[in-house]
Amino acid sequence: MCRVTGKRAGRPRHADIGRAGTGGRAQILDAAAELFTEQGYGAATTRQIADAVGVRQASIYYHFSNKQEILAELLADTVRPSLEYSRWLEPSGEPALVQLYALTRFDVTLLSGGQWNIGALYTMPELRTPEFAPFREERALLRRAYGDRVAAAMTEGAIPAEDETVATSLAFALAESVIAMRAEGGSADPDLPDLVATGVLRMLGCSDRRIAQIRTRAVKLPDLTPAGDHWAV
């Protein structure tokens, strides 16, 4: 996946085509992500993407049907790993707030860590079209994953929140706030995932002492981190 490190000064072009560990598809996605985020999705063309990779335009269509399909895959990379991690957490037996902390931490790591800030494209009007329905559905499922933990914590009496919908919206919005932070050049802090996860619990009414206990349990979970199309353990 793309779903943390600082931004490079510039991505090498033609010399990068045969870089070990990558293929034509990965190079196309990287070039498209750079153009979409720095130049704008509407302004970028498949010809420009091909030029950035150093291949003919026809080579783009070997991997992708059109520009929309490229963007759809980039967007999926910003939510699918967190959604899969949420599913992995479900049978862990950990309390709801431990799972919420771990999910937020993972999600923030993903959103703040790819080479290019794809999350900044979430508000594009083009994403309302049918082509991007799968992305919208997966993002809604991820929000629900946050909500399920919030609801469970409320049922357990672990948080004083009274409105599940509002509490979920605030938690999800705080996690995604790293997109705006990144756009302003403020996401380089390696402690950001823990700071945001702590902020979510504090916003839900947890005491600092309780948050420290939750964090201790959450960080002991297997260190599954977003990496390519899989998790690095």
N, C-alpha and C positions, 0 to 999 in steps of 0.2 A: 504493500500500500504506500500511498504517499505520505490513512486517517494517522522529530522535533529537533532540532538543531538550528543554528542561525542560517541565514540565506547566503549562498555563495555570491561572490562578486559577479560571476557570469559563468554560464554553462558552456564548456568547450563544445564546438560544433562538429565539424567533419571528423576531427581526430577521435571523437568519442564513439563512432559508429560501431567499432568492433570491441568495445570495452568489455572485459571479462564479466560474466555474470548477468549480462543484459542482452536483449534481442531487439529486433526491429520494433516490435510492439511497445516494449518498455521505452525505447528512445522516442517513439512517436508521442507517447503519453507525456513524457517529460517535456518535450518541446511544446506540445499543445498546452500543457499546464502553465508553462512560462508565458506563452503568448496570450492565453486567455486572461491570466491574472494581471499581466503588466500592460497589455495593449487593449484588452477588452474582447469578450467573446464575439461580439458582432463584427468587429473590425478584423479579427484574425481569419485567415483563409487556410484551406488545406494546402495550397501551394506554398504559403509561408511556412507552414509546419514542415513540409517536405524539404524546403530550402534549409530550415534550421537543423534538420537531421542530416541533410546531405544526401538525400535520395530523390528519385523522380516522384512526381505527384501520384503516378499510378501505383507506387508502392504503398501509399497510404491506404488505398482502397483494397489492397490485398488483406489488410488487417481490420479495417473499419469500413462500414458502408457509407458513412458520411460524418460530418463534423459533430452532429448531435450525438452520435454513438460514442465518439471519443469523449465528449463532455459527460455523458451518462456514466461511463466507466470511471472517470475521475471523481465524479460525485459519489458514486457507490463506494469508492475507496475511503471516503470520509465518514461513512456511517456503518458499513457492513462489519468491519472488525469489532467495533464496540457492541454492535448488536449480537454478534457471535460470542463475544466475551460475556455479555449479560446472560446468554443461555448457558454458558459454561458455569457461571456462578450459581445458577438456580439450585442445583442439587448439592451445593457445597455444604449445606447445613449451617452456614454463617447467618447471624441475625441480619435483619433487613438493613439496618444502618451500616453495618460492616460491608454488606454488598453494595449499598449506595455509595459509600466512600470509595470502594475499589472500582466500581463502574465509572464514577466521575473522574477518578485519577487516570484511568485508562483512556477514557474519552478525551480528556484534556491533553494527554500526551499525544494522542493521535492528531487532534485538531491543530495543536501548536507545533507539530514536529515535521510535517512533510516539507519538501524543498520549496513548494509553492503554496500560497494561501488559498486553496480551492474553496474553502468555506466562505470566502468573500463573495462568491458567485451565488450564494443561496437566495439572494433577493432579486435576481434577474427575472424579469417578466416572462422570459422564454421558458422558465422552469414550470410554468403553469400549463404547458401544452401536454398532450397525451404521451408524447415521446418520453417525458420525464416522470410519468406516473409511478414507475417502479421505485425511483429514488424517493419521491414524496411518501410513498407507502412505507419504505424502510425507515425513513426518518421519523415517521409517525410511530412506528413500532419501537424505535429507540426511545422516543419520548415516553411511550407507555411503559417501557422497562424501568425508567426512572419513577414513573407514577406507581408502578406495582410495589416498589421498595418503600416509597413514601406511604402508600396506603397500608402496607404491612406494619410499618413502624407506628403508624397511628393506631392500628388495631392492637398492637402490643403495648400501647401506652408509652412508647419510647420517646415520643415527641409531643409537644403541646399543640401542634398545628390543628386547626379545626376545619379548614377547607382544603380537601385533597387536590382539587383542580388548581387552585391558586398556588399551593405549595409545590406541586409538580412543575407548573409553569415557571416559577421562580428558580427552582433547582436546575431545570433544563436550560433556562436562559443564562444562568450564571456560568454553566459549563461552556455554552457556546459563546460567551462573551470574550473568550480568548481569541476568537476570530477577529473581532474589532481591535483587541489589544495588539494582535500581530500586525494588523494593517497599519497601526501607529508605531510599530517597531518596539513593542513592549513585551514580547513573549519569550525572550531569551533566558529568563531565570529558570534554572533547572529545577527549582523547588515549586514552580508554578502549578503543576498538577496537584501537589499536596496542599498548596495554599488555596486553590479553588475548591477542592474537596472539603477542606476544613471550613471554608466560607459557606458551602452548602449546608453543612450540619449546623453551623452556628446560626444561620438564617432560619433553620427549622426549630431552633430553640434549645439545642444541645449545649451543655456547659463545657467549658474548656477541659475540665477533668474527664468528662465522658468522651469528648472528642479524642483526647489522647489515648484512651483505652481502645476506642474503635480503630484509630489509626494503627496502633500496635498490632491488632489482629489483622487488619487489612493488608498491611505491608508484608505479612508472613505468608500470604497467598502466593502461589507460583507466579514468578515474574514473567507473565506473558506480555510481550511488547509488540506493537505493530511493526511488521517488517515484510515488505514485498507483498506477496499474495498469501502470506502465512504469518504465524506468530513465531517469534524467536523466544525460546525458553532459557 
